[in-house]
Amino acid sequence: MDLTPNITPDYPDEARSAGITGTSTLEVIIAENGQVLRVRSVGKSLGFGLDEAAIEAFYKKRYSPSILEGKPITVKVLIPVRFSLY
């Protein structure tokens, strides 16, 4: 399952103006049908709305189901989302 294609979170203006960069780590749970069930930030928050922007971006996406022994399964993955101004 490729989890990151075409996912570019909006960079909040407040974070951009303050020069805030870093990585937000998300826990993403994806159902058997590829629908995102839950996304939450784990670890240290970046603040300035960056974690929320990353979470929102992942809720907008739908994925191909993960398959185990020929059957679709629900999966939980940790995904780093990098925010960079360059």
KEGU-297076 format. One line per field, with one value per residue (C-alpha): x negated, y negated, z; residue in one letter. Coordinates in nm, 2 decimals. Each point is the difference from the previous one (the first is absolute). Layout:
<nodes>
c1 (X/...)
c2 (Y/...)
c3 (Z/...)
resn (A/...)
</nodes>
This chain:
<nodes>
c1 (0.00/-0.15/0.11/-0.15/0.06/0.17/0.03/-0.13/0.15/0.08/-0.27/0.18/-0.08/-0.09/-0.25/-0.15/-0.03/-0.17/-0.24/0.12/-0.13/-0.01/0.16/0.34/0.04/0.35/0.17/0.24/0.25/0.13/0.30/0.04/0.16/-0.28/0.19/-0.19/0.16/-0.22/-0.30/-0.17/-0.33/-0.24/-0.31/-0.09/0.23/-0.15/0.27/0.11/0.27/-0.25/0.12/0.36/-0.09/-0.17/0.29/0.25/-0.20/0.00/0.38/0.06/-0.18/0.13/-0.24/0.00/0.07/-0.29/0.03/-0.10/0.04/0.23/0.23/0.02/-0.10/0.00/-0.34/-0.16/-0.32/-0.22/-0.08/-0.24/0.12/-0.28/0.07/-0.28/-0.01/-0.27)
c2 (0.00/-0.33/-0.26/-0.32/-0.07/-0.33/-0.10/-0.35/-0.16/-0.37/-0.20/-0.22/-0.37/-0.05/0.28/-0.12/-0.36/0.13/0.22/0.32/0.32/0.36/0.34/0.10/0.37/0.13/0.32/0.09/0.29/0.11/0.23/0.31/-0.21/-0.26/-0.27/-0.19/0.08/-0.21/-0.23/-0.14/-0.17/0.20/-0.14/-0.36/-0.26/-0.25/-0.25/-0.29/0.22/0.23/0.32/-0.08/-0.08/0.34/0.18/-0.17/0.09/0.37/0.00/-0.12/0.30/0.35/0.30/0.34/0.26/0.20/0.37/0.28/0.36/-0.12/-0.20/-0.38/-0.10/-0.31/-0.14/-0.25/-0.18/-0.28/-0.26/-0.29/-0.32/-0.25/-0.37/-0.20/-0.35/0.08)
c3 (0.00/-0.11/0.26/-0.10/-0.37/-0.08/0.37/0.05/0.31/-0.01/0.18/0.25/-0.05/0.36/-0.01/-0.33/0.14/0.31/-0.20/0.17/-0.15/0.12/-0.02/0.13/0.06/-0.07/0.10/-0.28/0.01/-0.34/-0.04/-0.21/-0.27/-0.01/0.19/0.27/0.33/0.24/-0.02/0.31/0.07/0.22/0.15/0.05/-0.16/-0.24/0.09/-0.22/-0.16/-0.18/0.17/-0.08/-0.37/-0.03/0.16/-0.23/-0.31/0.08/0.07/-0.36/-0.15/-0.08/-0.03/-0.16/0.27/0.15/-0.07/0.23/-0.12/-0.28/0.23/0.06/0.35/0.22/0.06/0.24/-0.12/0.12/-0.27/0.03/-0.17/-0.06/-0.01/-0.17/-0.13/-0.27)
resn (M/D/L/T/P/N/I/T/P/D/Y/P/D/E/A/R/S/A/G/I/T/G/T/S/T/L/E/V/I/I/A/E/N/G/Q/V/L/R/V/R/S/V/G/K/S/L/G/F/G/L/D/E/A/A/I/E/A/F/Y/K/K/R/Y/S/P/S/I/L/E/G/K/P/I/T/V/K/V/L/I/P/V/R/F/S/L/Y)
</nodes>
